Structure formats: structure tokens, C-alpha cells
Amino acid sequence: MTLPGLYLLLFLDGVTLGAATNPLLVEAGKTHEAWMLAVFGGLASALGNLIQLWGMRWVINKGIEFKWARRFAPSEDKLRAAMQKYKRASFLAIVVVRATPVPDLPLKLVAAAGGYPIPLYGLAVWLGALPYYYVLARIGKTFQPSIWIIVGAFAFIALVGWLEGLRRKRARRRAATGS
């Protein structure tokens, strides 16, 4: 894969769900310099995240007026839970969350709803991506895993995360009903 093609994919992944970033970086790390993937791949992702944050802010603030946009708006419960967990989005919190595999959607919702400055958010995302992307690229260079192992590992991690979310949701329901 060429570097411009990879950067485009990372940008598009940043605009959308961000689900392909990890496998893309591990695979690209096999043939490209880790520092280049960290610096420029992180920048591409950060730019995509800026657009996503702007879109989320628009959907939260104005999208309700448009029927087609309502389906993209987070539920009141999800937004309230995110606002409770993260009282406000801080620069350091965004950097730290982006430097780990922890999902950043709750923090991104708080940033969107709270009017966090979009350029500052992009800078925090980029700074957090630098070490994380570097490590992922080095994993690809060091271990040279096949693409199927990479995709399978990240699919397994996503499945475990999804199952954990279901478990928590059921536990909250049980606690709410008193059983």
C-alpha cells in the first residue's frame, strides 16, 4: 500500500467509525517507517476526527431540525451518560485516551456537546496518536503478522468489547429493576 493511499484511508477512518485504524497501521508497519506512520498517519486521522467532531456537533445542536439527521444523533441516555462520566473534555484527557486503545466516543460526545474548540481537539488527537501509532507500526515491523492474524486479532478485541458492553448493559438493567 502506498503512503498517500494509507493516509487517505486513515483520514476516512477518522471521519467515520475509526474501526480500521489499528489493522491498517500494523499492516503498514511491515513496510513503512514507524515514525512516518505516527506523524503523518496521526495527522490524517486527526484531520478526519476534526470533521467527525464538527459533524457530531452539528447533529447534536442543529441536526434535530432535519428528519434524516436524527438517526445520527446520540440518544439522550448516551449523551447524559457521557456527560456524567466525563464532566468536561480536557486537552490532557483527549491526548491520553487517543494514546491508548480505549474507545474515545464518550469523550468525543462531551467535546461535541460542550463546544470544545475543534482545532484544539485536533491537536490533542494528533499528539495522542503519535505514540500509539508508532507502537502499532513497530508491532507490524517486529512481528510481521499476516493480514488475517491482524484482522482476526482486532475482530476478537472488538467482539470482547461488544460482549463487555452487553454485560454492563444487562447489569445496569438488573440493578434498575432490583433483581
C-alpha positions in Angstrom: 0.0 0.0 0.0 1.3 3.4 -0.9 1.7 6.0 1.9 -0.8 8.5 0.3 -3.3 5.7 0.0 -2.8 4.7 3.6 -3.1 8.3 4.8 -6.4 8.7 2.8 -7.7 5.5 4.4 -6.7 6.8 7.9 -8.4 10.1 7.2 -11.6 8.4 6.0 -11.5 6.1 9.0 -11.1 9.2 11.3 -14.2 10.7 9.7 -16.2 7.5 10.2 -16.0 4.8 12.8 -12.3 4.5 13.3 -12.5 0.7 13.2 -9.8 0.1 10.7 -7.0 2.3 12.0 -5.3 -0.4 14.2 -5.1 -3.1 11.5 -4.1 -0.6 8.8 -1.2 0.7 11.0 0.1 -2.8 11.9 -0.1 -3.9 8.3 1.6 -0.7 7.0 4.3 -1.0 9.7 5.7 -4.1 7.9 6.9 -1.9 5.0 7.0 1.7 6.1 8.9 3.6 8.8 7.0 3.8 12.1 7.8 7.4 12.7 6.3 8.4 9.3 3.1 6.4 10.1 2.9 8.0 13.5 3.5 11.6 12.4 1.6 11.7 9.1 -0.9 8.9 9.7 -1.7 10.6 13.1 -2.2 13.9 11.2 -4.5 12.3 8.7 -6.6 10.7 11.4 -6.7 13.9 13.4 -8.0 15.8 10.4 -10.6 13.1 9.9 -11.6 13.4 13.6 -12.0 17.2 13.2 -14.6 16.6 10.5 -16.3 14.0 12.6 -16.3 16.3 15.7 -17.8 19.1 13.6 -20.4 16.7 12.2 -21.3 15.4 15.7 -21.6 19.0 17.0 -23.9 19.9 14.1 -26.1 16.8 14.6 -26.3 17.4 18.4 -27.1 21.1 18.0 -28.9 21.5 14.7 -29.5 18.1 13.3 -32.7 17.6 15.2 -34.3 20.0 12.9 -33.7 17.6 10.0 -35.5 14.3 10.0 -32.7 12.5 8.1 -30.1 13.7 10.6 -32.0 12.5 13.7 -30.8 8.9 13.2 -27.2 10.0 13.6 -27.8 11.9 16.8 -26.8 10.1 20.0 -29.6 9.1 22.3 -30.3 11.4 25.3 -29.2 8.5 27.6 -25.9 8.0 25.8 -25.2 11.8 25.9 -26.2 12.1 29.5 -24.1 9.1 30.5 -21.1 10.5 28.7 -21.6 13.9 30.3 -21.8 12.3 33.7 -18.7 10.2 33.2 -16.6 13.0 31.7 -17.7 16.3 33.2 -15.8 18.1 30.6 -13.4 17.2 27.8 -9.9 18.4 28.8 -6.9 18.6 26.4 -4.9 16.1 28.5 -7.8 13.6 28.7 -8.2 13.6 24.9 -4.4 13.1 24.5 -4.3 10.2 27.0 -7.4 8.5 25.6 -6.1 8.8 22.0 -2.7 7.3 23.1 -4.5 4.1 24.2 -6.8 1.6 22.6 -9.6 2.9 24.9 -12.6 4.0 22.8 -12.9 7.8 22.7 -16.6 8.1 21.7 -17.8 9.2 25.1 -15.2 11.9 25.4 -15.9 12.9 21.8 -19.6 13.3 22.6 -18.7 15.5 25.6 -16.4 17.6 23.4 -19.1 18.0 20.7 -21.9 18.8 23.2 -19.7 21.1 25.3 -18.4 23.1 22.4 -14.7 22.1 22.8 -12.6 24.1 20.3 -12.2 22.0 17.1 -8.6 22.9 16.3 -7.5 22.2 19.9 -9.3 18.9 19.7 -7.4 18.0 16.5 -4.1 18.9 18.1 -4.9 16.7 21.1 -5.9 13.8 18.9 -2.7 14.1 16.8 -0.5 14.3 19.9 -2.2 11.2 21.4 -1.9 9.3 18.2 1.9 9.8 17.9 3.0 7.2 20.4 0.1 4.9 19.8 0.5 4.8 16.1 4.3 4.4 16.5 3.8 1.3 18.7 1.3 -0.3 16.3 3.6 0.3 13.3 6.6 -1.2 15.3 4.4 -4.3 16.1 3.9 -4.8 12.4 7.6 -4.3 11.7 8.8 -6.6 14.5 6.3 -9.5 14.3 5.3 -9.3 10.6 1.9 -10.9 11.2 -0.2 -12.0 8.3 -3.2 -9.8 7.4 -5.6 -12.5 8.6 -4.0 -12.6 12.0 -4.2 -8.8 12.2 -7.8 -8.6 11.2 -8.7 -11.7 13.4 -7.0 -10.2 16.5 -8.7 -6.8 16.1 -12.1 -8.6 15.4 -11.6 -10.6 18.5 -10.8 -7.5 20.6 -13.9 -5.8 19.1 -16.1 -8.8 20.0 -14.8 -8.9 23.6 -15.5 -5.2 23.9 -19.0 -5.6 22.5 -19.7 -8.5 24.8 -18.5 -6.5 27.8 -20.8 -3.6 26.8 -23.7 -6.1 26.7 -22.8 -7.4 30.1 -22.7 -3.9 31.6 -26.0 -3.0 30.0 -27.6 -6.2 31.4 -26.1 -5.4 34.9 -27.5 -1.9 34.8 -30.9 -3.2 33.8 -30.8 -5.8 36.7 -29.8 -3.1 39.1 -32.6 -0.8 37.9 -35.2 -3.4 38.3 -33.9 -4.6 41.6 -33.4 -8.3 40.6 
